[in-house]
Structures are given as C-alpha cells and as structure tokens.
Amino acid sequence: MSDIIEPPHEPAPGDPGPAHPQATTRRARRIPIIWIIPLVAVAIGAWLAWDTYSKKGPTITVSFESAEGLQAGQSQLRFKDIVFGTIKGFTLTPDNSRVIVTIATTREAEPLLTDQTVF
C-alpha cells in the first residue's frame, strides 16, 4: 500500500467551506455576590448618618458664673424631665469671670429655644 497525500480541498466560489466552531465571549452582567456585603454596609452607614443628622438640633452657648457639677458628655439639658441636649464643652470668658457652656440640643428642643429662654 502506498500513502497518497491529497492536496487540501479548496472550496469552490460561493461555498462557505467546512464549518469551524467560533469562540465567543460573553461578559457577565451580574454583580458578584461578594459585593452585596459592602453595598449593605454602605447603605447601613448612610442610613445611620442621616438618622443622626436628622435628630440634631441647634448648638447653643450659655454663660454661667460657675460650672460646678457639670460634666462634658454627661450632664444633660432637661425640661420637665425630658432630655433635650447634652453638654459638649466648656470655655472661660476672656476676663475669666464666667464659664461658657456649649450644649448640643435635639431637634425637639428648637421650639423651646428663644431669646426669652432662661437657664
């Protein structure tokens, strides 16, 4: 037996030739599941920031002769046993005769804070 090698067959004009599989790529359009955790964390953080900011009221300063018994972060501004704010800090007047107390209030305290309010 003899080995006869035939030349490759050339397709005739108009003949598409043998069908070759074509490689195609497709991009995944879904977000990987691992990204859900950071997205939920960002959403919770944004909600907490908005919730805190929406409850914040005006910051006021009050002048007292003495700050005896007051503590920053612990002493509270109360009216009829309802907490309307917390003392944030103290400073002295330039002549050192009085103490200026800074109070962060809640949004509910705003109607009570007028130029007629007495502490």
Secondary structure, 3 states (H helix, E strand, C coil): CCCCCCCCCCCCCCCCCCCCCCCCCCCCCCCCHHHHHHHHHHHHHHHHHHHHHHHEEEEEEEEECCCCCCCCCCCEEEECCEEEEEEEEEEECCCCCCEEEEEEEEHHHHHHCCCCCCC
